[in-house]
Amino acid sequence: MVLPTLQTGQERCYDAQGREIPCPGSGQDGEFGSGLAWPEPRFISHDLVVEDRLTGLVWSRDANPGGYPVTWTEALAAVAALNRSGELGFTDWRLPNRRELRSLMSHQARRPALPNGHPFVNIFLGWYWSSTSAAINPAYAWYVHLEGARMFYGRKDQYYLFWPVRGESLVLPRTGQSGCYDAAGQGIDCGGGGQEGELQLGLVWPEPRFVVGEEVVEDRLTGLIWLKNSDPAGQALDWNGALAQVAALNRAKPGGLTGWRLPDINMLESLVDCSRAEPALPANHPFTNLREGYWSATTSYFEPDWAWVLYLQKGAVGVGHKAGTTFHAWPVVAGLAKESC
């Protein structure tokens, strides 16, 4: 079953100086709003737990049940302790994987970067652990910052917060991670530890995942169609240059297609395989001319003169200053991704 990526939540558009502008004709995320639409209401509170109707996941209403920062190993152990005590009436809590944790983020919100009207309490504007180790160095694990929605990786012996989740989503794909690692980054047996490599929750990737044409590649997981050449400009661009370069492809019609655009940040992140790094793409991917970082069409609401970027070699999701000639443009056609399942 092909499912689109999730909408980012961004509804507005901004120029390179961070000023709000009309969306029509901008080529920005706020113009298209592609992906799986958020239901209304998105969240339903059931006493001390909250159901996310977009993903089907159930979160603790308290966003900081541990009360204080812990190491990654301690976070996994703390969630296991919640299950032993039947916390909030359930015994299947887990540390969310990185894609599950990112699914809560709104790119039209900040401090915290959660959807407007959310019912969560006790939110800390800092880093939250995921259960996903960083393939580039498994002594590190992925975490998300609740202030602005950045996703990077930190040493497992550092101290951050955790937010337990339960249930299995029918719309979030697996991240690709299948191994488990200790705090030193050594591979270990997965049994009972609660790491993502043990649970491997989410939609299974189709096999083969990619259908390869002469100029374009269809991702059968998301329905998105990517240019095979991931850097058609052949150089780094500023953000306006990236939007303009991709728009120009609609005159050239590579693959016989129109509708080319700069992808939003969720589209870019959907390509990441968390079992791999340098690049963080599935094995045997067909793409050429891969670069370190790629602009998205999604503005950083935390600082609107910045835009979201996928750091492809690492698999990280960060931001770049729109005026900087720093990152590359990887075009996508999102038509198929707008279909519902």
C-alpha positions as a printed Julia matrix, in Angstrom:
341×3 Matrix{Float64}:
  0.0    0.0     0.0
  1.41   3.38   -1.0
  0.95   6.05    1.63
  2.05   9.67    1.41
  4.38  11.28    3.86
  2.75  13.3     6.63
  1.95  16.95    6.1
  4.44  19.15    7.93
  1.8   21.48    9.34
  3.26  24.51    7.56
  0.51  26.79    6.21
  2.37  30.05    5.56
  5.16  31.16    3.23
  8.19  33.37    3.87
 10.84  35.09    1.8
 14.59  34.79    2.31
 14.49  37.59    4.89
 11.85  35.75    6.92
  8.96  38.03    5.96
  5.59  36.41    5.38
  4.51  36.47    1.72
  1.52  35.15   -0.26
  1.88  31.43   -0.94
  0.48  31.11   -4.52
  3.31  30.67   -7.01
  6.01  30.53   -4.32
  6.81  26.82   -4.72
  7.03  26.57   -0.94
  5.67  23.95    1.43
  2.91  26.31    2.6
  1.57  26.56   -0.96
  1.18  22.82   -1.51
  0.53  21.27    1.9
  1.23  17.87    0.37
  0.95  14.63    2.27
 -1.41  12.94    4.64
 -3.72  15.63    6.04
 -4.09  16.12    9.77
 -7.51  15.13   11.13
 -9.58  17.6    13.12
 -9.31  17.26   16.02
 -5.91  15.67   15.73
 -5.62  14.61   19.37
 -8.09  12.9    21.67
 -7.35  12.85   25.4
 -8.27   9.75   27.37
 -7.56  10.9    30.89
 -3.76  10.66   31.21
 -3.02   9.35   27.72
 -3.48  11.03   24.33
 -4.35   9.39   21.01
 -2.88  10.96   17.89
 -5.53  10.38   15.23
 -3.03  11.16   12.47
 -0.66   8.3    13.27
 -2.72   6.08   15.58
 -0.02   6.27   18.27
 -0.87   6.82   21.94
  1.36   9.08   24.06
  1.47   9.85   27.76
 -0.21  13.21   28.33
  2.73  14.11   30.57
  5.59  14.86   28.18
  8.17  14.38   30.92
  7.11  11.41   33.07
 10.69  10.76   34.19
 10.98  14.21   35.72
 14.66  14.74   34.96
 17.22  14.05   32.2
 18.68  10.56   31.85
 21.13   8.74   29.63
 19.83   6.75   26.68
 20.32   3.44   28.5
 18.51   4.84   31.53
 15.65   6.03   29.3
 15.16   2.53   27.92
 15.28   1.12   31.46
 12.82   3.72   32.75
 10.28   2.82   30.07
 10.71  -0.87   30.95
  9.98   0.06   34.58
  6.77   1.8    33.47
  5.64  -1.47   31.93
  6.44  -3.48   35.04
  4.29  -1.15   37.12
  1.49  -0.97   34.54
  1.86   2.8    34.27
 -1.42   4.52   33.31
 -3.01   1.08   32.94
 -0.73  -0.26   30.17
  2.26  -2.57   29.93
  3.36  -1.92   26.34
  5.05   1.48   26.59
  8.23   2.0    24.61
 10.73   4.68   23.72
  9.58   6.05   20.32
 11.74   5.59   17.26
 12.93   8.72   15.53
 10.17   8.77   12.92
  7.48   8.34   15.58
  8.96  11.19   17.65
  9.22  13.48   14.6
  5.59  12.76   13.72
  4.48  14.94   16.64
  6.3   17.99   15.3
  4.52  20.93   13.69
  6.51  23.18   11.36
  4.09  26.02   12.01
  4.8   26.12   15.73
  7.68  26.76   18.11
  8.44  26.67   21.84
  7.16  23.93   21.68
  7.12  22.7    18.08
  3.86  20.83   18.66
  0.53  21.31   16.86
 -1.55  24.22   18.11
 -4.16  23.15   20.63
 -2.26  20.02   21.65
 -3.29  18.6    25.06
  0.17  17.7    26.4
  1.51  19.02   29.7
  4.91  19.28   31.39
  6.72  19.93   28.11
 10.42  20.64   28.32
 11.97  22.77   25.56
 14.96  20.52   25.04
 16.16  17.24   23.57
 14.12  14.01   23.77
 15.62  10.59   23.16
 14.43   8.18   20.47
 15.08   4.43   20.49
 17.05   4.7    17.22
 20.84   4.47   17.25
 22.79   6.64   14.82
 24.24   4.47   12.06
 27.07   6.93   11.51
 28.24   6.17   15.08
 26.13   3.72   17.14
 27.51   5.14   20.4
 25.09   7.96   19.61
 21.29   7.93   19.34
 18.83  10.18   17.56
 16.97  12.86   19.49
 14.49  15.65   18.71
 14.45  19.16   20.17
 11.0   20.29   21.29
 11.81  24.0    21.02
 12.06  24.07   17.23
 11.9   20.41   15.93
 15.55  19.82   14.98
 16.64  16.17   14.87
 20.26  15.22   15.45
 22.18  12.6    17.41
 23.89  12.73   20.79
 26.18  10.49   22.83
 24.22   7.84   24.66
 25.93   8.79   27.93
 24.56  12.33   27.76
 21.43  13.35   29.65
 18.13  14.12   27.94
 14.42  13.45   28.46
 12.14  10.66   27.27
  8.46  10.55   26.26
  6.84   7.08   26.15
  4.53   5.91   23.38
  2.45   2.82   22.7
  0.57   1.32   19.74
  1.65   0.74   16.17
  1.08   3.26   13.4
 -0.5    2.24   10.11
  0.89   5.3     8.31
  4.5    5.64    9.51
  7.07   3.52    7.65
  9.87   1.65    9.35
 13.12   3.55    9.57
 15.27   0.68    8.32
 17.17   0.02   11.55
 17.45  -3.67   12.38
 20.43  -3.9    14.76
 20.85  -3.1    18.46
 23.82  -1.4    20.13
 25.05  -0.67   23.62
 26.15   2.71   24.94
 29.64   2.17   23.54
 28.26   1.5    20.06
 28.96  -2.24   20.1
 26.42  -4.55   18.49
 24.4   -6.56   21.02
 21.55  -9.03   21.09
 18.25  -7.22   20.69
 16.16  -9.37   23.01
 14.08  -7.4    25.48
 15.99  -4.12   25.38
 13.28  -1.99   23.81
 15.52  -0.6    21.08
 14.14   0.1    17.64
 16.25  -2.65   16.13
 14.31  -5.13   18.24
 10.81  -3.78   17.64
 11.08  -2.6    14.0
  7.6   -1.08   14.04
  6.0    0.63   11.06
  5.06  -0.12    7.48
  7.3   -2.65    5.76
  9.18  -1.28    2.76
  8.14  -2.7    -0.61
 10.59  -4.89   -2.46
 11.95  -3.54   -4.68
 11.48  -0.15   -3.11
 12.54   1.9    -6.13
 11.38   1.71   -9.75
 14.15   3.15  -11.88
 13.64   5.0   -15.16
 16.11   6.72  -17.42
 15.83  10.06  -15.62
 13.46   9.5   -12.72
 12.98   7.13   -9.8
  9.65   6.22   -8.2
  9.69   5.4    -4.49
  7.06   2.69   -4.09
  6.91   3.31   -0.34
  5.67   6.92   -0.61
  4.62   7.29   -4.24
  7.05  10.19   -4.65
  8.98  10.5    -7.92
 12.54  11.8    -7.59
 15.03  12.92  -10.18
 17.67  10.21  -10.45
 20.37  12.9   -10.59
 20.14  14.32   -7.08
 22.0   17.52   -8.03
 20.79  18.69  -11.44
 22.18  22.2   -10.87
 25.64  20.77  -10.28
 26.37  23.28   -7.54
 25.26  24.57   -4.16
 22.49  27.18   -4.23
 20.84  29.61   -1.88
 17.23  28.84   -0.98
 15.66  31.14   -3.57
 17.99  29.67   -6.18
 16.92  26.15   -5.21
 13.22  27.03   -5.59
 13.88  28.69   -8.96
 16.1   25.88  -10.28
 13.5   23.23   -9.51
 10.67  25.31  -11.0
 12.66  25.58  -14.24
 12.53  21.79  -14.61
  8.86  22.07  -15.48
  9.89  23.57  -18.8
 12.44  20.81  -19.45
 10.03  18.01  -18.34
 12.58  15.36  -17.3
 11.04  11.92  -17.49
  8.21  13.52  -19.44
  6.81  14.88  -16.18
  5.71  18.28  -14.96
  4.89  19.23  -11.39
  8.51  19.24  -10.25
  9.06  21.07   -6.97
 11.4   21.39   -4.05
 10.39  18.68   -1.55
  9.13  19.49    1.92
 11.24  18.27    4.83
  9.09  15.18    5.5
  9.5   14.08    1.89
 13.27  14.37    2.14
 13.4   12.55    5.48
 11.33   9.68    4.06
 14.34   8.63    1.97
 16.52   7.98    5.03
 17.54   4.45    5.95
 18.55   4.46    9.63
 20.71   1.37    9.22
 23.08   3.25    6.93
 25.18   6.41    6.71
 27.35   8.22    4.2
 24.84   8.25    2.58
 21.88   7.44    4.82
 19.98   5.86    1.93
 18.72   2.31    1.37
 21.27  -0.16    0.05
 21.35  -0.41   -3.74
 19.58   2.93   -4.15
 19.75   4.19   -7.77
 20.54   7.87   -7.17
 23.59   9.68   -8.55
 25.6   12.82   -7.68
 24.71  12.65   -3.99
 25.65  15.64   -1.84
 25.96  16.37    1.87
 22.87  18.54    2.34
 19.59  19.35    0.57
 17.23  22.29    0.86
 13.58  21.62    1.59
 10.67  23.9     0.72
  9.81  24.12    4.43
 10.69  27.31    6.28
 11.92  27.13    9.88
  9.11  28.7    11.88
 11.59  29.18   14.74
 13.65  31.52   12.5
 11.83  32.2     9.2
 14.97  33.42    7.41
 16.17  29.81    7.74
 14.79  26.71    6.01
 14.82  23.01    6.82
 17.61  20.87    5.4
 18.27  17.12    5.19
 21.9   16.25    5.93
 21.97  13.17    3.75
 25.31  11.7     4.78
 24.26  11.59    8.43
 20.46  11.38    8.07
 20.01  14.44   10.3
 17.27  17.06    9.97
 18.48  20.6    10.62
 18.26  24.1     9.18
 20.25  26.39    6.91
 20.29  30.15    6.44
 18.25  30.89    3.31
 20.75  33.47    2.04
 23.67  31.05    2.15
 24.9   29.32   -1.01
 25.25  26.17    1.02
 22.98  23.31    0.0
 21.68  21.54   -3.08
 18.24  21.08   -4.69
 16.81  17.6    -5.3
 13.55  17.82   -7.29
 10.47  15.7    -6.62
  7.05  15.16   -8.17
  4.52  14.72   -5.39
  1.37  13.94   -7.37
  1.15  10.3    -6.37
  1.93  11.17   -2.77
 -1.33  13.12   -2.49
 -3.43   9.98   -2.89
 -4.99   8.49    0.21
 -4.67   4.82    1.0
